[in-house]
Amino acid sequence: MIYEMDQLPPTKRYNLLASLVTPRPIAWITTIDEEGRINAAPFSFFNVFGSNPPIVAFAPGNKDRETPKDTARNIRRTGEFVVHMVDEPLAQMMVDTSASLPHGESELDKLPLTTVPSENLSVPRIVEAPVALECSEHTTLEIGSNRLIIGVVHVVHARDGLFDDDIHLYHGAYQPIGRMSSPDWYTRTTDQFEIPRPD
Ligand SMILES: Cc1cc2nc3c(=O)[nH]c(=O)nc-3n(C[C@H](O)[C@H](O)[C@H](O)COP(=O)(O)O)c2cc1C
């Protein structure tokens, strides 16, 4: 099959790309609004893009042509966010935080999660997540109704037992879930294999 993107409505383009470009890592992102309320939401249009400086990027689509999602709105105001990685015990709660609540209502209020202050940011992090990346906004690109938010990572929190003293990951100790086809499919990372690179 050949699909000409120009001839498809945006929802079908989304179904094609979001179902095919998989598995994707999931950034579970906390931000704070002007009242200091914590907002949490997942974004799978997300990845790491460099280490010098260490940068990540994710893409919240606008709610409508003009209105940003709360995560983007909060980052525009504070310039700060925390990216959490999600493992299977957190998967349902991560999905629960994708509900569209009225602005000002926190997705975290009804969930048995603990938030604590970050080292460098005013945005708190979720303790139960295996990984939290404290980020400041570097640049936000607006392309149509997409926003591409690029952040610099300042502090990495990794659950005890993930790395040895030389920052080598213990194989099998970290099993984040990935996003698969739209709308509701996910994958485990419990079945990994190794291919050494040529010299
Ligand atoms: C696993 C998962 C991944 C998602 N990825 C994205 C994404 O990359 N971009 C996006 O705009 N929305 C994405 N969403 C939907 C947002 O999480 C949802 O719109 C949420 O309400 C946004 O919250 P906010 O308005 O508090 O920022 C995703 C939802 C789920 C469950």
The ligand as an ORCA input file, in Angstrom:
! r2SCAN-3c Opt
* xyz 0 1
  C       0.881      6.627     26.050
  C       0.395      7.979     25.603
  C       1.200      8.760     24.794
  C       0.783     10.029     24.373
  N       1.600     10.787     23.564
  C       1.207     12.007     23.185
  C       2.082     12.809     22.383
  O       3.216     12.437     22.043
  N       1.635     14.051     22.024
  C       0.427     14.528     22.429
  O       0.081     15.655     22.101
  N      -0.421     13.784     23.193
  C      -0.037     12.551     23.593
  N      -0.862     11.812     24.382
  C      -2.128     12.417     24.874
  C      -1.855     13.340     26.080
  O      -1.279     12.624     27.152
  C      -3.185     13.977     26.533
  O      -3.642     14.848     25.518
  C      -3.104     14.729     27.846
  O      -4.400     15.058     28.271
  C      -2.300     16.012     27.762
  O      -2.286     16.551     29.062
  P      -2.079     18.081     29.378
  O      -3.177     18.864     28.684
  O      -2.188     18.077     30.889
  O      -0.716     18.470     28.887
  C      -0.496     10.524     24.781
  C      -1.326      9.715     25.588
  C      -0.883      8.452     25.977
  C      -1.778      7.598     26.832
*
